[in-house]
Each structure stands twice: as structure tokens, then as C-alpha cells.
Amino acid sequence: MSGEANVENKGGIASPQSVVRESLQTTSKVSGVIKGTDPSPACEDARPPRSSGQASQFIGRASADGIWIRSFFGQFLRQYAIFLILAVLILFFQVREPAFLRINNLFSVLQSVAVVALLGIGVTVTLAVDGFDLSVGSIAAFTLMLTSYAMVVLQFNAAETVALALFTGAMIGLVNGLLIVGLRIPDLLATLGTMFLLAGLQLIPSAGRSITVGLNLPDGSVANGSFDPAFLALGRYKLWGSVPLPVVVVALLTIVFWFLMERTRWGRVFYAVGGNETAAYLAGASVKRYRILAYVISATLASLGGVFVSARVGRGDVFAGSSLLLDSVAAALIGFAVLNQRRANVIGTAVGAVFVGIVLNGLTMLNVPYYTQDFVKGLVLVGALALTFGIGRGRR
């Protein structure tokens, strides 16, 4: 049989075995080409290029670098967007009005910022316990009228007047706290009621008139008192010839409250009460006391702001302090966006107060009509908050 096969092969006729063998070899080569596993030189061109793995690694690294850059850029914007917007505003106001960055104007801005920051810190403390104080503006305005009446009509000295103002502010805060915690009235409604109550009460002693030296009282008599020079110094005295005293006082209070809220157990309990009241109670915190204390602090700081305004203007103006509530609330809310804190914080509120002060001062120096200033201010504030919080949500 083998001999016949050899004869057939020699005669050029392929045996069935050789046909099957060649068919299997051909099938194996085709399969190797498809899978890229055939080691024969003829199939080298059919394999994927060896550099494709390196290319995909390069693309992966480039993609990772791009993601890291975008992440870093987004994080930078989330933390510093407010500062960038503030820098743009300062540059814009300086280009339009070269006197904007003069020392005297900057300290004037800081002096107005000081009162807004005081009220804003009070609002911040109430926000920390998941509350909100709408009465801070009215408390400041009421204190302004109270101190003026105490000196011009009752003839109190500076120390007595300041003590009366701070004590009255603390009592108003205590009433707010008891209404909210004791009677369980929603904080917005309780402080809104206090706001209207004080707004009306401050007009009664002077029959709706501003309190000045020589005031004609409702009974026909004339007030014989005057503003104590020591009291006026609280709002007008300048350290080193240029730094207003209220700026220094508020800067120190900002540092003190930042330390208390961020570095002490006392401050951590405030945030714990606001974050989860039940958990704070189970952990042993006196939730009711902390909530009441927050409103006492807020009202006391607001009354101190009223003292500074009264000492600066030297009269009890019935229209003074009308915008303090909106400005202080705006400062506290902007504080949420500072350094991406996303919670009420003292440093952020101080930065927010500076932001508000610069916007107001810049608009005034550019002679923007008073009836459009609130609109422009609101537009800038909403844009700044929307940009900062929008960036943060976009990266989630």
C-alpha cells in the first residue's frame, strides 16, 4: 500500500491523506491569522501592531492628566471664585474711578463693612444652629434710636448708654430664643414679628422724628442733653490717624468668634445642633440652651452695630440701618461659598461683608442712581453665588 502511495505521489496524484493534511494546515494558518497567534513570518503583517499597547497607555495617561487638570481647575474655582470675582470688581471700579483704591476710601469702605460684618456674624451663629434671625437690622436701628434718646433726652453718659444698648440687645435676643425654642414658633416668623415690633417701637418716643440735640418732644418740651464726646469717639476715633476704631474692634471680634466656632467644643456643639439636633441631644448637648444662646449672641452683636452707627452719625436717624438686614444676610450667605465651605462660617461672612461693602462703595463712586443700586447689588450677589455653587454642583 505504501508503495502504491509513493507511486501515485511520484505520478503527481495527491493521496487522500495528503489532501486532508494540507487542508488541516491551511485551516490552522487561517485561524492563526484571525486570532493573531500564527508565529509564521507570513502572518506578521496580519497581527495587531505591537505599538498599539503603548499608544493606548499614552492615551490613558493623557486622559488621566486631562481629568486631573480639570479637577484641579474646578477645585480651584470652587475655593477661590469669590476672591476672583472680588478682584475683578476692584479692578473694574479702579479703572472707572481712579480714587477707588485710595487709602481714605478703603478705610471708609472698611468702616461701613464693620457694621455689616457684626450683624453678619450674628446671623452666622444662628445659621449654625439651623436657625435664622431676620430681626438684626431692626435691632441695630432700634439701638441707634435708643442710644440717641438715652443721651439727648435722658442725659446718660457714654458708659451708661453702651451698657443699656448691649443689655437691651441681649434681652431682645433672649425673647427671640424663647419664642423659637419655648413656644416652638418657626424662627422666620418669630424674628419677623420682632422686626416689625421694633421698627414701630423706635418711632414712638420721638413721634416719628429723628433724635437730635434740641429735639422738640411730643409733650412740647425741649431735650437738653447732648451726645457724649466719649460715645462719639466709638464711631469716629481713628487709630494711627487713619484706621477707624470700629474696624479694629470688629476685626478682633471676627478672630474671637472664628476661634470659638472652629476651634472649641463650644463651636462644634453649635454646628452639631444645627446638623442633627437629635444626635446632639443624645450626645449630651443642651440643645435648647445653645439655640437660645445663638439668638442672644446675634441680637447683642446687632446692638453693638447700632452703637457704632449712632456714634458715627451723631443723631438718631429714623431711616438709618434700613439696608443692614439685607446686607448682613447677603454677607452670611456669601460666606457659604468662600473657600468652598458650604456652611455658615465666620471668616466667610467677613469676606462676604467686604464683598458687599466694595460693591456698594463702587456703585456710589460711579454715581449709579440710588434707585438702581439695590438691583445691581442683588444682580452681582446672585451671579457670584450662582457661579460658585454651580461650579461645585457641576463637579459632583
C-alpha positions as a printed NumPy array, in Angstrom:
array([[  0.   ,   0.   ,   0.   ],
       [  2.766,   2.418,   0.844],
       [  4.436,   1.614,  -2.35 ],
       [  1.299,   2.45 ,  -4.313],
       [  1.037,   5.715,  -2.486],
       [  4.592,   6.57 ,  -3.384],
       [  3.938,   5.666,  -6.984],
       [  0.841,   7.87 ,  -7.007],
       [  2.787,  10.749,  -5.452],
       [  5.514,  10.43 ,  -7.934],
       [  2.888,  10.425, -10.686],
       [  1.588,  13.81 ,  -9.466],
       [ -1.641,  12.498,  -7.98 ],
       [ -2.174,  13.52 ,  -4.316],
       [ -3.295,  10.851,  -1.915],
       [ -6.398,  11.434,   0.242],
       [ -4.212,  11.554,   3.382],
       [ -2.049,  14.33 ,   1.976],
       [ -5.129,  16.32 ,   0.933],
       [ -6.56 ,  16.124,   4.461],
       [ -3.182,  17.025,   5.995],
       [ -2.784,  20.093,   3.777],
       [ -6.381,  21.139,   4.486],
       [ -5.768,  20.998,   8.23 ],
       [ -2.553,  23.027,   7.888],
       [ -4.353,  25.673,   5.821],
       [ -7.188,  25.889,   8.35 ],
       [ -4.667,  26.266,  11.169],
       [ -2.926,  29.144,   9.374],
       [ -6.193,  30.964,   8.685],
       [ -7.231,  30.558,  12.298],
       [ -3.847,  31.847,  13.394],
       [ -4.211,  34.895,  11.188],
       [ -7.656,  35.686,  12.608],
       [ -6.553,  35.261,  16.208],
       [ -3.166,  36.815,  15.654],
       [ -1.329,  33.775,  17.059],
       [  0.278,  32.299,  13.99 ],
       [  4.039,  32.528,  14.528],
       [  4.931,  32.167,  10.912],
       [  6.592,  35.133,   9.185],
       [  3.825,  35.253,   6.633],
       [  1.348,  36.202,   9.303],
       [  3.351,  39.01 ,  10.906],
       [  1.564,  41.636,   8.858],
       [ -1.82 ,  40.305,   9.954],
       [ -1.107,  40.81 ,  13.672],
       [ -2.03 ,  43.96 ,  15.549],
       [  0.936,  46.295,  15.707],
       [  2.991,  45.855,  18.85 ],
       [  2.931,  49.621,  19.402],
       [ -0.866,  49.665,  19.965],
       [ -0.424,  48.83 ,  23.655],
       [  1.967,  51.747,  24.05 ],
       [ -0.478,  54.027,  22.227],
       [ -3.356,  53.037,  24.496],
       [ -1.14 ,  53.575,  27.536],
       [ -0.246,  57.044,  26.223],
       [ -3.906,  57.858,  25.593],
       [ -4.77 ,  56.631,  29.085],
       [ -2.105,  58.803,  30.655],
       [ -3.217,  61.815,  28.602],
       [ -6.822,  61.231,  29.617],
       [ -5.836,  60.933,  33.28 ],
       [ -3.792,  64.132,  33.023],
       [ -6.745,  65.93 ,  31.457],
       [ -9.079,  64.74 ,  34.2  ],
       [ -6.585,  65.822,  36.867],
       [ -6.217,  69.269,  35.278],
       [ -9.976,  69.725,  35.067],
       [-10.389,  68.503,  38.627],
       [ -7.687,  70.85 ,  39.898],
       [ -9.123,  73.776,  37.962],
       [-12.629,  73.037,  39.218],
       [-11.452,  72.725,  42.801],
       [ -9.526,  75.984,  42.491],
       [-12.604,  77.786,  41.197],
       [-14.822,  76.312,  43.897],
       [-12.494,  77.581,  46.607],
       [-11.452,  80.941,  45.188],
       [-14.255,  82.021,  42.836],
       [-15.469,  84.718,  45.234],
       [-11.946,  86.127,  45.547],
       [-11.553,  86.156,  41.769],
       [-14.869,  87.964,  41.342],
       [-13.862,  90.411,  44.068],
       [-10.571,  91.109,  42.292],
       [-12.402,  91.715,  39.011],
       [-14.795,  94.143,  40.718],
       [-11.937,  96.047,  42.346],
       [-10.125,  96.287,  39.009],
       [-13.299,  97.47 ,  37.268],
       [-14.037, 100.151,  39.866],
       [-10.421, 101.312,  39.873],
       [-10.371, 101.673,  36.081],
       [-13.627, 103.618,  36.114],
       [-12.756, 105.703,  39.191],
       [ -9.005, 106.089,  39.984],
       [ -9.785, 107.307,  43.518],
       [-11.323, 103.958,  44.442],
       [ -8.118, 102.44 ,  45.859],
       [ -7.04 , 105.494,  47.801],
       [ -6.331, 104.813,  51.468],
       [ -9.045, 107.114,  52.752],
       [-11.679, 105.468,  50.582],
       [-10.576, 101.958,  51.541],
       [-10.889, 102.75 ,  55.244],
       [-14.273, 104.301,  54.551],
       [-15.303, 101.008,  52.971],
       [-13.998,  99.071,  55.965],
       [-15.873, 101.322,  58.378],
       [-19.171, 100.573,  56.663],
       [-18.191,  96.919,  56.348],
       [-17.58 ,  96.7  ,  60.106],
       [-21.265,  97.099,  60.988],
       [-22.391,  94.692,  58.253],
       [-19.829,  92.14 ,  59.438],
       [-21.038,  92.409,  63.044],
       [-24.62 ,  91.709,  62.069],
       [-23.484,  89.033,  59.627],
       [-21.55 ,  87.183,  62.326],
       [-24.703,  87.154,  64.439],
       [-26.689,  85.726,  61.529],
       [-23.922,  83.16 ,  61.023],
       [-24.225,  81.908,  64.593],
       [-27.983,  81.426,  64.179],
       [-27.438,  79.652,  60.85 ],
       [-25.004,  77.312,  62.598],
       [-27.855,  76.029,  64.8  ],
       [-30.136,  75.74 ,  61.758],
       [-31.945,  78.976,  62.565],
       [-32.259,  82.386,  61.002],
       [-32.521,  85.852,  62.538],
       [-34.458,  88.378,  60.479],
       [-34.521,  90.96 ,  63.256],
       [-30.842,  92.004,  63.227],
       [-31.451,  95.081,  61.079],
       [-34.307,  96.292,  63.258],
       [-32.302,  95.637,  66.424],
       [-29.46 ,  97.794,  65.099],
       [-31.864, 100.57 ,  64.069],
       [-33.693, 100.367,  67.406],
       [-30.375, 100.595,  69.262],
       [-29.464, 103.632,  67.189],
       [-32.629, 105.402,  68.344],
       [-32.301, 104.101,  71.91 ],
       [-28.764, 105.403,  72.4  ],
       [-29.672, 108.771,  70.904],
       [-32.71 , 109.079,  73.165],
       [-30.702, 107.991,  76.217],
       [-28.15 , 110.774,  75.756],
       [-30.208, 113.584,  74.267],
       [-33.345, 113.146,  76.387],
       [-32.314, 111.106,  79.449],
       [-28.807, 112.621,  79.544],
       [-26.957, 109.327,  80.065],
       [-23.176, 109.265,  79.765],
       [-21.294, 107.082,  77.286],
       [-20.757, 104.079,  79.592],
       [-24.382, 104.002,  80.731],
       [-25.625, 104.319,  77.169],
       [-23.469, 101.482,  75.816],
       [-24.388,  99.226,  78.747],
       [-28.083,  99.941,  78.196],
       [-27.783,  99.222,  74.481],
       [-25.985,  95.888,  74.883],
       [-28.285,  94.756,  77.687],
       [-31.352,  95.638,  75.634],
       [-29.964,  93.755,  72.659],
       [-29.296,  90.667,  74.767],
       [-32.847,  90.783,  76.159],
       [-34.309,  91.039,  72.667],
       [-32.262,  88.011,  71.65 ],
       [-33.484,  86.141,  74.717],
       [-37.082,  86.898,  73.764],
       [-36.423,  85.626,  70.241],
       [-34.865,  82.457,  71.602],
       [-37.739,  81.784,  73.999],
       [-40.297,  82.336,  71.251],
       [-38.496,  79.88 ,  68.984],
       [-37.408,  77.246,  71.497],
       [-40.012,  77.616,  74.224],
       [-43.138,  78.284,  72.177],
       [-41.84 ,  76.448,  69.088],
       [-42.628,  79.339,  66.771],
       [-40.694,  78.983,  63.477],
       [-37.587,  81.149,  63.584],
       [-38.515,  83.148,  60.491],
       [-41.929,  84.042,  61.884],
       [-40.666,  84.834,  65.385],
       [-37.848,  87.111,  64.25 ],
       [-40.068,  88.676,  61.583],
       [-42.548,  89.622,  64.3  ],
       [-39.735,  91.076,  66.407],
       [-38.53 ,  93.034,  63.398],
       [-41.887,  94.755,  62.89 ],
       [-42.33 ,  95.295,  66.625],
       [-39.005,  97.111,  66.964],
       [-39.494,  99.06 ,  63.737],
       [-42.643, 100.569,  65.195],
       [-41.436, 100.915,  68.77 ],
       [-38.406, 103.019,  67.841],
       [-40.652, 105.752,  66.411],
       [-42.917, 106.224,  69.426],
       [-40.698, 108.219,  71.872],
       [-39.854, 110.893,  69.288],
       [-43.213, 110.821,  67.485],
       [-41.522, 109.54 ,  64.338],
       [-38.865, 112.269,  64.198],
       [-35.097, 111.834,  64.142],
       [-33.444, 112.446,  67.512],
       [-31.017, 115.371,  67.516],
       [-29.734, 117.885,  70.037],
       [-32.54 , 120.3  ,  70.947],
       [-35.26 , 117.821,  69.986],
       [-38.832, 119.035,  70.487],
       [-40.555, 116.28 ,  72.446],
       [-44.198, 115.275,  71.935],
       [-45.19 , 116.997,  75.211],
       [-43.838, 120.322,  73.942],
       [-40.634, 120.376,  75.993],
       [-37.137, 120.583,  74.542],
       [-34.457, 117.952,  75.159],
       [-31.465, 119.444,  76.963],
       [-28.97 , 116.605,  76.587],
       [-26.25 , 116.064,  74.012],
       [-24.06 , 113.3  ,  72.677],
       [-21.186, 112.405,  74.981],
       [-17.834, 113.014,  73.196],
       [-16.598, 109.686,  74.557],
       [-19.552, 107.989,  72.894],
       [-18.939, 109.733,  69.572],
       [-15.317, 108.586,  69.728],
       [-16.518, 104.98 ,  69.429],
       [-17.543, 105.655,  65.859],
       [-15.192, 108.447,  64.842],
       [-11.844, 107.882,  66.525],
       [ -9.06 , 106.716,  64.225],
       [ -6.093, 104.723,  65.412],
       [ -2.732, 105.792,  63.979],
       [ -4.576, 108.656,  62.325],
       [ -6.296, 106.546,  59.672],
       [ -7.772, 103.271,  61.   ],
       [-11.339, 103.69 ,  62.344],
       [-11.831, 102.195,  65.802],
       [-14.87 , 100.09 ,  64.754],
       [-12.719,  98.351,  62.131],
       [-10.227,  97.232,  64.771],
       [-12.964,  96.126,  67.182],
       [-14.785,  94.113,  64.529],
       [-11.541,  92.544,  63.302],
       [-10.791,  91.361,  66.843],
       [-14.333,  90.055,  67.308],
       [-14.086,  88.216,  63.992],
       [-10.952,  86.429,  65.166],
       [-12.532,  85.621,  68.533],
       [-15.698,  84.166,  67.017],
       [-13.735,  82.28 ,  64.366],
       [-11.702,  80.64 ,  67.107],
       [-14.763,  79.859,  69.217],
       [-16.758,  78.414,  66.316],
       [-13.973,  76.466,  64.623],
       [-11.508,  75.501,  67.346],
       [-13.509,  74.908,  70.517],
       [-16.024,  72.353,  71.739],
       [-18.473,  75.204,  72.203],
       [-18.455,  75.937,  68.478],
       [-18.584,  72.272,  67.482],
       [-21.724,  71.844,  69.574],
       [-23.328,  74.78 ,  67.738],
       [-22.714,  73.063,  64.401],
       [-23.798,  69.706,  65.83 ],
       [-27.107,  71.192,  66.971],
       [-27.675,  72.608,  63.509],
       [-26.589,  69.458,  61.73 ],
       [-28.577,  66.903,  63.726],
       [-30.44 ,  68.163,  66.754],
       [-31.458,  64.68 ,  67.908],
       [-27.927,  63.304,  67.702],
       [-26.572,  66.344,  69.56 ],
       [-29.172,  65.828,  72.293],
       [-28.326,  62.133,  72.625],
       [-24.641,  63.087,  72.835],
       [-25.395,  65.181,  75.908],
       [-25.592,  68.691,  74.418],
       [-28.087,  71.139,  75.885],
       [-29.79 ,  71.812,  72.575],
       [-32.317,  74.363,  73.832],
       [-29.699,  76.436,  75.65 ],
       [-27.431,  76.559,  72.617],
       [-30.257,  77.604,  70.33 ],
       [-31.336,  80.378,  72.706],
       [-27.722,  81.464,  73.162],
       [-27.325,  81.781,  69.389],
       [-30.108,  84.369,  69.221],
       [-28.783,  86.222,  72.266],
       [-25.376,  86.498,  70.582],
       [-26.944,  87.614,  67.306],
       [-29.014,  90.361,  68.941],
       [-26.128,  91.573,  71.111],
       [-23.834,  91.918,  68.109],
       [-26.601,  93.725,  66.223],
       [-26.994,  96.183,  69.105],
       [-23.244,  96.798,  69.079],
       [-23.538,  97.571,  65.379],
       [-26.266, 100.074,  66.193],
       [-23.97 , 101.707,  68.759],
       [-21.268, 102.162,  66.119],
       [-23.73 , 103.694,  63.649],
       [-25.112, 106.064,  66.281],
       [-21.625, 107.108,  67.357],
       [-20.602, 107.783,  63.76 ],
       [-23.606, 109.832,  62.624],
       [-24.229, 111.581,  65.963],
       [-28.003, 111.511,  65.669],
       [-30.915, 109.119,  65.836],
       [-31.922, 108.887,  62.19 ],
       [-35.201, 107.05 ,  61.674],
       [-34.069, 105.909,  58.225],
       [-30.598, 104.712,  59.242],
       [-29.983, 100.986,  59.08 ],
       [-32.739, 100.274,  56.566],
       [-30.444,  98.128,  54.41 ],
       [-28.486,  96.451,  57.201],
       [-30.626,  93.308,  57.219],
       [-30.218,  92.578,  53.516],
       [-26.51 ,  93.404,  53.54 ],
       [-25.754,  91.253,  56.591],
       [-27.773,  88.311,  55.283],
       [-26.008,  88.615,  51.922],
       [-22.635,  88.597,  53.697],
       [-23.537,  85.462,  55.655],
       [-24.793,  83.65 ,  52.559],
       [-21.734,  84.602,  50.519],
       [-19.713,  83.091,  53.356],
       [-21.038,  79.678,  52.336],
       [-19.137,  79.975,  49.049],
       [-15.834,  81.218,  50.483],
       [-13.153,  78.504,  50.268],
       [-15.927,  76.039,  49.346],
       [-17.035,  75.792,  52.988],
       [-20.695,  75.221,  52.075],
       [-21.755,  76.063,  55.62 ],
       [-22.083,  79.141,  57.767],
       [-18.636,  80.311,  58.883],
       [-17.265,  83.486,  60.415],
       [-14.34 ,  84.117,  58.063],
       [-16.57 ,  83.617,  55.043],
       [-19.064,  86.104,  56.464],
       [-16.307,  88.682,  56.958],
       [-15.231,  88.208,  53.336],
       [-18.867,  88.49 ,  52.276],
       [-19.188,  91.771,  54.18 ],
       [-16.136,  93.131,  52.363],
       [-17.668,  91.981,  49.078],
       [-20.925,  93.813,  49.827],
       [-19.075,  96.931,  51.003],
       [-16.937,  97.124,  47.883],
       [-19.962,  96.727,  45.611],
       [-21.878,  99.485,  47.419],
       [-18.932, 101.858,  47.565],
       [-18.069, 101.286,  43.916],
       [-21.625, 101.939,  42.791],
       [-21.723, 105.122,  44.859],
       [-18.437, 106.397,  43.437],
       [-19.672, 105.714,  39.909],
       [-22.756, 107.823,  40.668],
       [-25.126, 104.963,  39.97 ],
       [-28.667, 106.201,  40.775],
       [-29.775, 105.148,  44.236],
       [-32.938, 103.533,  42.888],
       [-30.889, 101.068,  40.823],
       [-28.19 , 100.273,  43.382],
       [-30.167,  97.524,  45.099],
       [-30.87 ,  95.908,  41.732],
       [-27.218,  95.989,  40.663],
       [-26.075,  94.798,  44.086],
       [-28.545,  91.92 ,  44.009],
       [-27.534,  91.009,  40.476],
       [-23.849,  90.851,  41.402],
       [-24.536,  88.827,  44.548],
       [-26.805,  86.338,  42.789],
       [-24.291,  85.951,  39.974],
       [-21.417,  85.356,  42.383],
       [-23.353,  82.762,  44.378],
       [-24.711,  81.045,  41.269],
       [-21.246,  80.795,  39.745],
       [-19.63 ,  79.427,  42.892],
       [-22.335,  76.912,  43.766],
       [-22.886,  75.998,  40.125],
       [-19.228,  75.046,  39.748],
       [-19.456,  72.915,  42.861],
       [-22.528,  71.017,  41.631],
       [-21.071,  70.585,  38.175],
       [-18.141,  68.628,  39.547],
       [-20.288,  66.193,  41.548]])
